[in-house]
Amino acid sequence: MGNALAYLMLAIWPVICLVLFRTQKVERALIWSILGGYLFLPPLTEFNLPLVPAMDKVSIPNLSVLLIMIFAMRQKVELIPQSRLALVLVAGLILSAIPTVLTNGDPIIFEVLRNADPILFMVDQLPGQSVRDIGSVLIAQVLTIVPFLLARQFLATEDGLREILLALMVGALVYSVPSLIEIRFSPQMNVWVYGFFQHSFEQMMRAGGFRPIVFLPHGLWLALFVCIGLMSAAALARVAPPVDKWKALLLVAYLAVLLVLCKSLASLAYGLALTPFILFAPVRWQIRLAALFALVAVAYPMLRNFHLIPLDAILAQAEAISADRAQSLEYRFNNEEQLLARAAEKPFFGWGGWGRSLIRHAETGEILTIPDGRWIIIFGTFGWLGYICEMGLLALPLILIWWSLRQGPALSPYVAPLCLILGITMMDMLLNATLTPLTWLTAGAILGHAERRMPRAAHRPRYALKSAQMNAPAARDGKRTVM
């Protein structure tokens, strides 16, 4: 899907990544290779090659930075986390593809009724998965967590954490220009540039106007990104020198106005609640709140299974705010109930890909349920194993940082707001499938920072110390570290 420019952008992105690594310091090159791809590459456009996952705006940047950093970096790339629990979760997330594929070899068959004279019945099916699909799913799982593994090593320092916050703020500011154009003239940027609209246009109409989408999958994704940019700007404003603080606060105000114009109630609520918290609350409180968000996000499916979530009370509160939002939320809850029942038929390893976890009409094959939250998608696709590994891997950095409050040196002023960004993204994943490469990048950087605060971090392998010493001059003067 898309015009020639869409496929050209995907094809040349590895070259752009290489240029970034040759001209920028490694932290900045890593962040912008992934962030730039997420923001500016075309959605829904992909190269489909045999026996490998689709190459799109997520997998191409991830694969590009992985190959560049393995084969063109002077510094040794260490993909194995120091935390044993993190290592187990990484291995589980990747290898969960094997039992999922092996337990879904049966096709899903349904009859398709055709309106013809005479009436014709045809048999159609969703194909089963075979052993040859294991390699493709494994590669897809590895590419998904590449930002996590690389950020753990290269973005865990105070400079790396600051670079993430700075990039998120700058990215939101840059994106504000096409966003304001779409708010004024309707969401057409993807049509003008790449030749197609990536979602339902009706869903971009809200409150008598439009909400922007630009090159992202949905307007909700853009609103959440603006919210994250606002939180990043607040974090940088808090530590800005007194002479520059008023300028930083102006950027915070500008992004706050943009967030209002995005017309997303959830993201607006996140921004209104957490921006003052980042500006004024103690760092320890921010860490504790982020850890609480992670625990709620991980426990949510278990609570739903045992009917411990007060859905009626939540809907009543939503009704008091907006009848339309309450109706949308009720629709999501009803879909989740049906999809949970479907997932319960294969609870451990899930139904696999190709939409096999969705509920379809027995005769027409029409999809009757639409999964919104990331948690129900991963739960239906990879079962409890995939869910625990994915959500656990995202939550673990927040728990480790919270645990390290009792020991270790003082926290970096940049890690607490990043923890809140990760925590609120996990909360949003209960409503939307907003797991992006930026989420993995943030989680990996926080995990690496937490590992550095562990007592055993001082006893790193000799090759790691030697590698760090070899690259110390380049790190000090900010020169590139690509051969």
C-alpha positions in Angstrom: 0.0 0.0 0.0 1.3 3.4 -0.9 3.0 5.2 -3.8 6.5 4.8 -5.1 7.8 7.4 -2.5 6.5 5.2 0.3 8.5 2.2 -0.8 11.5 4.4 -1.6 11.5 5.8 1.9 11.5 2.3 3.4 14.3 1.2 1.0 16.6 4.1 1.8 16.1 4.2 5.5 19.1 1.9 6.3 21.3 4.4 4.4 19.8 7.3 6.5 20.6 5.3 9.7 24.2 4.7 8.5 24.6 8.4 7.9 23.3 9.2 11.4 25.8 6.8 12.9 28.7 8.3 10.9 27.8 11.9 11.8 26.3 11.8 15.3 27.3 10.3 18.6 26.1 6.8 19.1 23.3 7.7 21.6 21.7 10.3 19.3 22.1 8.1 16.2 20.4 5.1 17.9 17.5 7.2 19.1 16.8 9.1 15.9 17.2 6.1 13.6 14.3 4.5 15.5 12.3 7.6 16.4 12.7 9.0 12.9 11.4 5.8 11.3 8.5 5.7 13.6 7.5 9.3 12.9 8.2 9.7 9.2 8.1 6.3 7.4 4.8 5.3 5.8 2.4 3.2 7.9 0.9 0.0 6.5 3.5 -0.1 3.7 5.8 -3.1 3.8 8.0 -5.4 1.8 6.8 -9.0 2.0 9.6 -11.5 1.5 9.3 -15.3 1.8 10.1 -16.9 5.2 10.8 -13.6 7.0 8.5 -11.1 8.7 7.2 -8.1 6.8 9.7 -5.3 6.5 7.9 -2.1 7.5 8.4 1.2 9.4 9.2 -0.7 12.6 11.3 -3.7 11.5 13.4 -1.9 9.0 14.9 0.7 11.4 15.3 -2.0 14.1 17.1 -4.3 11.8 19.2 -1.4 10.4 20.5 -0.2 13.8 21.2 -3.8 14.9 23.4 -4.6 11.8 25.2 -1.2 12.0 26.0 -1.6 15.7 27.1 -5.2 15.4 29.3 -4.8 12.2 30.3 -1.2 12.1 30.8 -0.2 15.8 34.1 -0.2 17.5 32.4 -0.9 20.8 31.3 -4.5 21.4 27.6 -4.9 21.4 26.3 -6.8 24.4 22.7 -8.0 23.9 22.5 -10.2 27.0 21.0 -8.4 30.0 22.9 -8.6 33.3 19.6 -9.1 35.2 18.8 -12.9 35.2 15.1 -12.2 35.4 15.4 -9.9 32.4 17.3 -12.6 30.5 14.6 -15.2 31.3 11.9 -12.8 30.1 13.7 -12.0 26.9 14.3 -15.6 26.1 10.7 -16.4 27.0 9.3 -13.7 24.7 11.4 -14.8 21.8 11.0 -18.6 22.3 7.2 -18.3 23.0 6.8 -18.4 19.2 7.8 -22.1 19.1 5.0 -23.6 21.3 2.5 -21.1 19.8 3.2 -22.2 16.2 3.4 -25.9 17.1 0.0 -25.9 18.8 -1.8 -24.1 16.0 -1.3 -26.4 13.0 -5.0 -26.9 12.6 -6.9 -24.6 10.1 -9.9 -22.6 11.2 -12.7 -23.5 8.8 -16.0 -21.6 8.2 -18.7 -21.7 5.5 -19.1 -18.7 3.3 -22.6 -18.0 2.1 -22.7 -16.4 -1.3 -25.9 -14.6 -2.5 -26.3 -16.3 -5.9 -29.0 -18.1 -7.8 -28.9 -20.9 -6.9 -27.5 -20.2 -3.4 -23.9 -21.3 -3.2 -22.0 -22.4 -0.1 -18.3 -22.3 -0.2 -15.8 -23.5 2.4 -13.1 -21.1 3.4 -10.4 -21.2 6.1 -7.7 -19.5 8.0 -4.6 -21.7 7.5 -2.8 -23.5 10.3 0.7 -22.6 11.2 3.6 -25.0 10.3 7.1 -25.6 11.4 8.4 -23.3 8.6 6.6 -20.4 10.2 8.7 -20.7 13.4 11.7 -18.9 11.8 9.6 -16.0 10.7 7.9 -15.5 14.0 11.2 -15.9 15.9 12.8 -13.2 13.7 9.8 -10.9 14.3 10.1 -11.3 18.0 13.8 -10.6 18.0 13.4 -7.5 15.8 10.6 -6.2 18.1 12.9 -6.0 21.2 16.0 -4.8 19.4 15.5 -1.2 20.7 15.2 -2.6 24.2 18.4 -4.6 24.0 20.5 -1.8 22.4 19.1 0.9 24.7 20.0 -1.2 27.7 23.7 -0.9 26.8 24.0 2.4 25.0 21.4 4.7 26.6 21.7 3.8 30.3 24.0 6.6 31.2 22.8 10.0 32.4 23.7 11.4 28.9 21.8 8.7 27.2 18.7 9.3 29.4 18.8 13.0 28.7 19.2 12.3 24.9 15.9 10.3 25.0 14.0 13.1 26.7 15.4 15.6 24.4 14.6 13.6 21.3 11.0 13.0 22.5 10.5 16.7 23.1 12.1 17.7 19.8 10.1 15.0 17.9 6.9 16.3 19.4 7.8 19.9 18.4 8.7 18.9 14.9 5.5 16.9 14.6 3.5 19.9 15.8 3.8 21.6 12.4 2.0 18.8 10.3 -0.3 18.2 13.2 -1.5 21.8 13.3 -2.0 21.7 9.5 -4.2 18.6 9.8 -6.1 20.1 12.7 -6.9 23.1 10.5 -7.4 21.4 7.1 -8.2 17.8 8.0 -5.9 14.8 8.3 -4.4 14.6 4.8 -0.6 14.5 5.3 -0.3 10.8 4.6 -2.5 11.2 1.5 -0.4 14.1 0.2 2.9 12.4 0.8 2.3 8.6 0.5 -0.9 8.5 -1.5 -3.3 6.8 0.9 -5.1 7.3 4.2 -4.1 4.8 6.8 -7.3 4.5 8.9 -11.0 5.4 9.2 -11.4 9.1 8.4 -14.5 9.2 10.5 -12.5 8.4 13.6 -10.3 11.5 13.0 -13.4 13.7 13.3 -14.0 14.8 16.9 -15.8 17.7 18.7 -16.7 19.6 15.5 -13.2 19.4 14.1 -10.3 17.1 13.3 -7.6 15.4 15.3 -4.3 14.8 13.6 -2.7 11.5 12.6 0.2 12.5 10.2 2.2 9.3 9.5 1.2 7.3 12.6 -1.4 4.4 12.8 -4.1 6.4 14.5 -4.8 9.8 16.1 -4.6 8.2 19.5 -1.0 7.2 18.8 -0.2 10.8 17.9 -1.9 12.2 21.0 0.0 9.8 23.2 3.2 10.8 21.5 2.4 14.5 22.1 1.7 13.7 25.8 5.1 12.0 26.1 6.8 15.0 24.4 5.0 17.2 26.9 6.2 15.1 29.9 9.7 15.1 28.4 9.7 18.9 28.1 8.5 19.2 31.7 11.4 17.0 32.8 13.9 19.1 31.0 12.4 22.3 32.2 12.7 21.1 35.8 16.5 20.7 35.5 17.1 23.7 33.2 19.4 26.5 34.4 17.4 29.5 35.9 18.3 31.7 33.0 16.7 29.2 30.5 13.9 27.9 32.6 11.3 30.4 31.2 12.1 29.2 27.7 11.6 25.6 28.7 8.3 26.4 30.3 7.1 28.1 27.2 7.7 24.8 25.3 5.8 23.0 27.9 2.9 25.4 27.5 3.0 25.1 23.7 2.9 21.2 23.8 0.1 21.4 26.4 -2.0 23.4 24.0 -1.2 21.0 21.2 -2.3 18.1 23.4 -5.6 19.7 24.0 -6.1 20.2 20.2 -5.4 16.5 19.6 -8.8 15.8 21.2 -7.9 12.5 23.0 -9.4 12.4 26.5 -7.1 9.7 27.8 -3.8 11.4 26.7 -5.1 14.7 27.9 -5.8 13.2 31.3 -2.3 11.7 31.4 -0.8 15.1 30.5 -2.8 17.1 33.0 -2.1 14.8 35.8 1.6 13.9 35.3 3.1 17.2 33.9 2.7 19.0 37.2 3.9 15.9 39.0 7.1 15.8 37.0 7.7 19.5 37.5 7.2 19.6 41.3 7.0 16.1 42.9 10.0 14.4 44.5 11.8 12.0 42.3 11.1 9.1 44.6 7.4 9.7 44.4 7.6 9.6 40.6 9.4 6.3 40.7 6.8 4.8 43.1 3.9 6.0 41.0 5.5 4.5 37.8 6.0 1.2 39.6 2.3 1.2 40.6 1.3 1.8 37.0 3.4 -1.2 36.0 1.8 -3.4 38.6 -1.7 -2.4 37.6 -1.0 -3.0 33.9 0.5 -6.5 34.5 -2.3 -7.5 36.9 -5.2 -6.2 34.8 -5.9 -9.4 32.8 -5.8 -11.6 35.9 -8.3 -9.2 37.6 -10.5 -9.3 34.5 -10.5 -13.1 34.5 -11.7 -13.1 38.1 -14.2 -10.3 37.4 -12.5 -8.0 40.0 -12.5 -4.9 37.8 -15.5 -2.7 38.6 -16.5 -2.2 34.9 -19.9 -0.7 35.8 -18.4 1.9 38.1 -15.8 2.8 35.4 -18.5 3.2 32.8 -20.6 5.4 35.2 -17.6 7.7 35.7 -17.0 7.8 31.9 -20.7 8.6 31.4 -20.4 11.6 33.8 -17.6 13.0 31.6 -18.9 12.2 28.1 -21.7 9.9 26.8 -19.7 9.3 23.6 -16.6 8.2 25.5 -18.7 6.0 27.8 -20.2 4.3 24.7 -16.7 3.8 23.2 -15.4 2.3 26.5 -18.4 0.0 26.8 -17.7 -1.2 23.3 -14.1 -2.0 24.2 -15.2 -3.9 27.3 -17.7 -6.0 25.4 -15.0 -6.9 22.8 -12.6 -7.8 25.6 -15.1 -10.1 27.2 -15.6 -12.0 23.9 -11.9 -12.1 23.1 -11.1 -13.3 26.7 -13.5 -16.2 26.2 -11.8 -17.0 22.9 -8.3 -16.8 24.4 -9.5 -19.1 27.2 -9.8 -21.9 24.7 -5.9 -21.8 24.3 -4.8 -20.1 27.4 -1.1 -21.1 27.6 0.3 -20.4 24.1 -2.5 -18.6 22.3 -3.9 -18.9 18.8 -1.0 -17.5 16.8 -1.0 -14.9 14.1 -3.1 -14.2 11.0 -6.1 -13.1 13.1 -6.8 -16.6 14.4 -7.5 -15.2 17.9 -10.4 -13.1 16.6 -14.0 -14.1 16.6 -15.5 -14.5 13.2 -19.0 -15.2 11.8 -19.4 -18.9 11.4 -20.8 -18.5 7.8 -19.4 -15.4 6.4 -16.0 -15.3 8.0 -16.6 -11.6 8.9 -14.6 -10.4 11.9 -17.0 -9.7 14.8 -14.5 -8.4 17.4 -11.9 -5.7 17.2 -9.0 -5.9 19.8 -8.0 -2.5 21.0 -5.7 -3.0 24.0 -2.3 -4.4 23.4 -2.7 -6.8 26.4 -5.6 -8.6 24.8 -3.8 -8.9 21.4 -0.7 -10.4 23.0 -2.8 -12.6 25.3 -4.9 -14.0 22.4 -1.8 -14.5 20.1 0.8 -15.9 22.5 -1.3 -16.8 25.5 -0.2 -16.5 29.1 3.5 -17.2 28.2 3.8 -14.4 25.7 1.8 -12.0 27.9 3.8 -12.5 31.0 7.1 -12.3 29.2 6.2 -9.1 27.2 4.4 -7.2 30.0 6.9 -8.5 32.6 9.8 -7.3 30.5 8.3 -3.8 30.3 7.5 -3.7 34.0 10.8 -5.1 35.3 12.9 -1.9 34.7 10.4 0.1 36.8 10.4 -2.5 39.6 14.2 -2.6 39.6 14.5 1.2 39.8 12.0 1.3 42.6 13.8 -1.4 44.5 17.1 0.4 44.0 15.8 3.4 45.9 16.8 1.5 49.1 20.4 1.3 48.0 22.8 2.6 45.5 23.8 6.2 44.5 21.5 9.1 43.9 19.1 8.8 41.0 19.7 10.6 37.8 17.2 13.5 37.4 16.3 12.1 34.0 15.3 8.5 34.9 12.2 9.3 37.0 10.3 11.1 34.2 11.2 8.3 31.8 9.8 5.8 34.3 6.5 7.8 34.4 6.5 7.8 30.6 6.9 4.0 30.5 4.4 3.5 33.3 1.7 5.6 31.7 2.3 3.9 28.3 1.7 0.6 29.9 -1.5 1.9 31.4 -2.6 3.1 27.9 -1.8 -0.3 26.5 -4.8 -1.6 28.5 -7.0 0.6 26.2 -5.0 0.8 23.0 -2.3 -1.2 21.1 0.2 1.7 21.7 3.3 -0.5 22.2 5.9 1.2 19.9 9.6 1.0 19.4 9.9 4.1 21.6 8.4 2.1 24.4 11.0 -0.6 24.1 13.7 2.0 23.8 12.6 3.7 27.0 12.3 0.4 28.9 15.7 -0.8 27.8 17.4 2.5 28.9 15.7 2.3 32.3 16.7 -1.4 32.7 20.4 -0.5 31.8 20.3 2.3 34.4 18.9 0.0 37.0 21.6 -2.6 36.3 24.3 0.0 36.7 22.9 0.7 40.2 23.0 -2.9 41.2 25.9 -3.8 43.5 27.2 -6.5 41.1 27.4 -3.9 38.3 30.9 -3.1 39.5 32.0 -6.6 38.7 31.4 -6.5 34.9 33.3 -8.9 32.6 36.8 -7.9 31.6 35.9 -7.6 28.0 33.2 -5.0 28.9 35.6 -2.9 30.9 38.2 -3.1 28.1 35.6 -2.1 25.6 34.5 0.9 27.7 38.2 2.0 28.1 38.8 1.7 24.3 35.9 4.0 23.6 36.3 6.4 26.5 38.0 9.2 24.4 35.2 9.1 21.8 32.6 9.2 24.5 34.3 12.3 26.1 34.6 14.4 23.0 31.3 13.2 21.5 32.9 11.9 18.3 31.2 9.2 16.3 32.0 5.6 17.1 31.3 4.0 13.7 34.2 2.7 11.7 
